[in-house]
């Protein structure tokens, strides 16, 4: 995993606010797509590109001016069924668990301190087209914690899930019990959780699935890559 993500975020922030026009080419060289909408800066790793020193943190992150406002976690690491047993930086023990993968459109909900309202972005855009839907369908939405970035998923059948939560300033994923608590508070669905019982118990029919360890490392396991 990334040893010092805060240093990378600081580097990106400095580039954005030094001279935006001058630094567009710099981001392109780092295989990062940068979109500007007013004072919002959206950064996403370019599809099918090689990793760079900053691309791992560019997973749809969003700055408003010099402030990081949305942090949806690191770029997802994906391993095949045959590769996963050889991972050296992931902890497999009784604190590890599996999370159901929800397929759908991701929406990031983040607090806009300038207007005291929630903002909504997506993995590819600084403004999500699902804003109205979430504002109308998430119960008691103003009870959310402004310190958090909430990651929702909306399925093809129109169901809304709270998939995960991040502490924006600390760049940390919030524990599962908070995801469960807020899903109940917001009256939305949440992914199913499964106990880890050993890699030998994992079967191809279980895939794809998300695994999370005690250090909040998060990986996706698929049948083949």
Buried (B, 14 or more C-beta within 10 A) or exposed (E): EBEEBEEBBEBBBEBBEEEEEEBEEBBEEBBBBBBBEEEBBBBBBBEEEEEBEBBBBBBBBBBBEEEBBBBBBBBEBEBEBEEBEEBEEBEBEEEBBBBBBBEBBBBBBBBBEEEEEBBBBBBEBBBBEBBEBBEEBBEEBEEBBEEBBBBBBBEEEEEBBBBBBBBBEEBBBBEBEBBBBBBEBBEBBBBEEBEBEEBEEBEEEBBEBBBBBEEEBBBBBBEEE
